[in-house]
Amino acid sequence: MPRFRWLIATALFLASCLSFFDRQVLSVLAPVITSDLRMDNIAYSWVVFAFILSYSVMFTVGGWIIDRIGTRRGLALSVGLWSLASLLHAAAHSPFQLGVFRFLLGIGEGGCFPGAAKGVLEWFPKNERAVAMGFATAGGSAIGAVIAPPATAWIVLRVGWRGAFLMTGIIGALWLLLWLSTYSRPRESQVVSGAARRYAAQESEASPALAVPFTALLKLRQVRGLVISRFLFDPVFYFYMFWIPQYLSQARGVPLQRIGELTWIPFMALGVSSVLGGWVSDRLVRSGLAVDKARKSILVASALLTPVSILAVFAQNVETAILLMSVLMFAHGFWITNYMTTIGDLFSSSVVATVVGLTGTAGGIGGFLTSLIIGRVVQSVSFTPVFIAAGVTYPICVTILFFAIQEIKQIDLQPTALTGNSKALL
């Protein structure tokens, strides 16, 4: 099976798709659940906080675990745990119980994207990596978010909001069976030929496995730039994920069925641009452009597009507002694909899940801090300041990345190189 690596990418795509489907269910059902459990915006913000808190911590811990126990077992553990948490959501009868189950969901989901990034790096060489990364991570998450609103709205109108959570848990169990029967590292695969194994692993297995401590990684200027920028831009994505249905319901009076018909559109734009952003980036590399220039030019272009989304809050009708929100999500697809691929370009497969985890934890910290702020701003002012802040974040982040990463190329993480390479350190 010479294209077996794309079957692996499809399994990773389905994992990230399921991850975002599971977390998006609460967002779509927020108007119904908050009414049923008698929650206001501040109580809802604490439930969102519980998920992002555990998710952000487990992003680093999950990445660290996956780098040590392997992609196959690590992702199986992650998906199994969050599928159980999804099932438990159906039993929630108070805001506190909902927050506890949300916290458990975040513990499971924290390992998803470090594991997906590691799986791509293990199976794909550099000239195919960006499109595979976009497909398996951002593309999958976007499609999950696209499917969730209409599917969830359809289910809740027939079997209630608890049935939606039961469904996501069952789907997770089915994915687990697929994963355990499919995944292995290229050198261990009994399905592909020796030539295919060597092609898939020509770079990811060329470097020795290293146990690099967090402190050594955080001393790297590149890691700090990646961490700081994600601390700033992840809250924008969390806002779009968790608060847009609330915005449509409270600020524009949109009913639940119409929310299900509209909120998938920005995430569809994200899904398309995630894969397209990887394809364009890989195409630039294959045409002879340096990896550094290819990744950075797409990061700049996408960052400059995001301020257009500020106009959404001033749009006269809800359809125009959704279109303007979709502009930011379209730009985010190009951005996140090349951001994640840059991490793979900078670090070997032995530590890439850990580095992805560190950045995800930073983004989660930014997310749960801002979720509490958003709840109070929305309650006392409006959604307008939040949309303005979201629109100006990415240009700030791309500036930070340019100062932190002078050239995108793999960093030598041997102890002698780390201590003697002044260019890697501030």
Long-range contacts (C-beta under 8 A, 24 or more apart in sequence): 1-191, 1-192, 1-196, 2-192, 2-193, 2-196, 4-189, 4-191, 4-192, 4-196, 5-123, 5-124, 5-132, 5-186, 5-192, 5-196, 5-200, 6-132, 7-182, 8-119, 8-123, 8-182, 8-183, 9-119, 9-120, 9-123, 9-124, 9-132, 9-135, 9-136, 11-175, 11-178, 11-179, 11-182, 11-183, 12-115, 12-116, 12-119, 12-120, 12-136, 12-137, 12-140, 13-135, 13-136, 13-139, 13-140, 13-143, 14-140, 14-175, 14-178, 15-75, 15-79, 15-112, 15-115, 15-116, 15-140, 15-175, 15-179, 16-112, 16-113, 16-116, 16-136, 16-137, 16-138, 16-139, 16-140, 16-141, 16-144, 17-140, 17-141, 17-143, 17-144, 17-147, 18-79, 18-144, 18-168, 18-171, 18-172, 18-175, 19-82, 19-109, 19-112, 19-113, 19-140, 19-141, 19-144, 20-140, 20-141, 20-142, 20-143, 20-144, 20-145, 20-148, 20-241, 21-144, 21-145, 21-147, 21-148, 21-151, 21-168, 21-171, 22-82, 22-83, 22-86, 22-105, 22-109, 22-144, 22-168, 22-172, 23-51, 23-105, 23-109, 23-241, 24-144, 24-145, 24-148, 24-149, 24-152, 24-241, 25-86, 25-89, 25-148, 25-152, 25-164, 25-165, 25-168, 26-51, 26-89, 26-102, 26-242, 27-148, 27-241, 27-242, 27-243, 27-244, 27-245, 28-148, 28-149, 28-152, 28-153, 28-245, 28-259, 28-260, 28-263, 29-152, 29-156, 29-161, 29-164, 30-242, 30-245, 30-246, 30-249, 31-245, 31-246, 31-249, 31-256, 31-259, 32-156, 32-161, 32-256, 33-98, 33-161, 36-161, 37-92, 37-93, 37-94, 37-95, 37-98, 38-95, 39-95, 40-379, 41-246, 41-375, 41-378, 41-379, 42-375, 42-376, 42-379, 43-95, 44-246, 44-375, 45-371, 45-372, 45-374, 45-375, 45-376, 46-95, 46-99, 46-372, 46-375, 47-95, 47-98, 47-99, 47-102, 48-102, 48-238, 48-242, 48-368, 48-371, 48-375, 49-368, 49-371, 49-372, 50-99, 50-100, 50-102, 50-103, 50-106, 51-102, 51-103, 51-105, 51-106, 52-106, 52-238, 52-364, 52-367, 52-368, 52-371, 53-103, 53-106, 53-364, 53-368, 54-103, 54-104, 54-105, 54-106, 54-107, 54-110, 55-105, 55-106, 55-107, 55-109, 55-110, 55-360, 55-364, 56-106, 56-110, 56-360, 56-361, 56-362, 56-363, 56-364, 56-365, 56-367, 56-368, 57-110, 57-361, 57-364, 58-106, 58-107, 58-108, 58-109, 58-110, 58-111, 59-110, 59-111, 59-113, 59-114, 59-356, 59-357, 59-358, 59-359, 59-360, 59-361, 59-363, 59-364, 60-110, 60-214, 60-354, 60-357, 60-358, 60-360, 60-361, 61-110, 61-357, 62-110, 62-111, 62-112, 62-114, 62-115, 62-353, 62-357, 63-111, 63-114, 63-115, 63-353, 63-354, 63-355, 63-356, 63-357, 63-358, 63-360, 64-353, 64-354, 64-357, 65-111, 66-111, 66-114, 66-115, 66-118, 66-353, 67-114, 67-118, 67-350, 67-351, 67-352, 67-353, 67-354, 70-185, 71-115, 71-118, 71-119, 71-122, 71-183, 71-185, 71-353, 72-179, 72-180, 72-183, 72-184, 72-185, 74-111, 74-115, 74-353, 75-111, 75-112, 75-115, 75-116, 75-119, 75-179, 75-183, 76-176, 76-179, 76-180, 77-111, 78-108, 78-109, 78-110, 78-111, 78-112, 78-115, 79-108, 79-112, 79-172, 79-175, 79-176, 79-179, 80-108, 80-172, 80-173, 80-176, 81-107, 81-108, 82-107, 82-108, 82-109, 82-112, 82-172, 83-108, 83-168, 83-169, 83-171, 83-172, 83-173, 83-175, 83-176, 84-108, 84-169, 86-165, 86-168, 86-169, 86-172, 87-165, 87-166, 87-169, 87-170, 88-165, 89-162, 89-165, 90-162, 90-163, 90-165, 90-166, 91-162, 110-357, 110-360, 113-137, 113-340, 113-356, 113-360, 114-352, 114-353, 114-354, 114-356, 114-357, 114-360, 115-353, 116-140, 117-340, 117-343, 117-344, 117-352, 117-353, 117-356, 118-349, 118-352, 118-353, 118-356, 119-183, 120-344, 121-204, 121-344, 121-349, 121-352, 122-185, 122-186, 122-200, 122-201, 122-204, 122-205, 122-349, 123-186, 123-200, 123-201, 123-204, 124-200, 124-204, 125-199, 125-200, 125-202, 125-203, 125-204, 126-203, 126-285, 126-291, 126-345, 127-282, 127-285, 127-286, 128-282, 129-282, 129-341, 129-344, 129-345, 130-277, 130-278, 130-279, 130-281, 130-282, 130-285, 130-295, 130-337, 130-338, 130-341, 131-275, 131-278, 131-279, 131-281, 131-282, 132-278, 133-278, 133-337, 133-340, 133-341, 133-344, 134-274, 134-275, 134-276, 134-277, 134-278, 134-279, 134-333, 134-337, 134-340, 134-341, 135-274, 135-275, 135-278, 137-274, 137-336, 137-337, 137-340, 138-270, 138-271, 138-274, 138-277, 138-333, 138-336, 138-337, 138-340, 139-271, 139-274, 139-275, 139-333, 139-337, 141-270, 142-267, 142-268, 142-270, 142-271, 142-272, 142-274, 142-329, 142-333, 143-267, 143-268, 143-271, 145-241, 145-264, 145-267, 145-270, 146-264, 146-267, 146-268, 146-271, 147-264, 148-264, 149-245, 149-259, 149-260, 149-261, 149-262, 149-263, 149-264, 150-260, 150-261, 150-264, 152-260, 153-256, 153-257, 153-259, 153-260, 153-261, 154-260, 156-256, 157-257, 204-348, 204-349, 205-349, 207-348, 207-349, 207-350, 208-350, 209-350, 210-348, 210-350, 210-351, 210-413, 210-414, 212-351, 212-354, 212-413, 212-418, 214-354, 214-358, 216-413, 216-418, 217-351, 217-354, 217-355, 217-358, 218-358, 219-418, 219-425, 220-411, 220-418, 220-424, 220-425, 221-404, 221-405, 221-424, 221-425, 221-426, 222-346, 222-404, 222-405, 222-411, 222-424, 223-355, 223-358, 224-404, 224-426, 225-400, 225-401, 225-403, 225-404, 225-405, 226-339, 226-342, 226-343, 226-355, 226-358, 226-359, 226-401, 226-404, 226-405, 227-358, 227-359, 227-362, 228-362, 228-400, 228-404, 229-339, 229-397, 229-398, 229-400, 229-401, 229-404, 230-339, 230-359, 230-360, 230-362, 230-363, 230-366, 231-362, 231-363, 231-365, 231-366, 232-366, 232-393, 232-396, 232-397, 232-400, 233-335, 233-363, 233-393, 233-394, 233-397, 234-360, 234-362, 234-363, 234-364, 234-366, 234-367, 235-363, 235-366, 235-367, 235-369, 235-370, 235-371, 235-393, 236-328, 236-332, 236-390, 236-393, 236-394, 237-332, 237-367, 238-367, 238-370, 238-371, 239-370, 239-374, 239-386, 239-390, 240-266, 240-325, 240-328, 240-329, 240-390, 242-371, 243-374, 243-378, 243-383, 243-386, 244-325, 246-378, 247-383, 248-318, 250-378, 251-382, 251-383, 252-318, 252-321, 254-318, 258-318, 262-318, 262-319, 262-322, 263-322, 265-322, 265-323, 265-326, 266-322, 266-325, 266-326, 266-328, 266-329, 267-329, 268-326, 269-326, 269-327, 269-329, 269-330, 269-333, 270-329, 270-330, 270-332, 270-333, 271-333, 272-330, 272-333, 273-329, 273-330, 273-331, 273-332, 273-333, 273-334, 273-337, 274-333, 274-334, 274-336, 274-337, 275-333, 275-337, 276-333, 276-334, 277-302, 277-333, 277-334, 277-335, 277-337, 277-338, 278-337, 278-338, 278-341, 280-334, 281-337, 281-338, 281-341, 291-345, 291-408, 291-409, 292-407, 292-408, 292-409, 295-338, 295-341, 295-342, 295-345, 295-408, 296-401, 296-402, 296-408, 298-334, 298-335, 298-338, 299-334, 299-335, 299-338, 299-339, 299-342, 299-398, 299-401, 300-398, 301-334, 302-331, 302-332, 302-333, 302-334, 302-335, 302-338, 302-394, 303-331, 303-335, 303-394, 303-395, 303-397, 303-398, 304-395, 305-330, 305-331, 306-331, 306-332, 306-390, 306-391, 306-392, 306-393, 306-394, 306-395, 307-391, 307-392, 307-395, 308-391, 309-387, 309-390, 309-391, 310-387, 310-388, 310-390, 310-391, 310-392, 312-387, 313-383, 313-384, 313-387, 313-388, 328-390, 328-391, 331-394, 332-394, 335-394, 342-405, 342-408, 345-408, 345-409, 345-410, 346-405, 346-408, 346-409, 346-410, 346-411, 347-410, 347-411, 347-413, 348-410, 348-413, 351-413
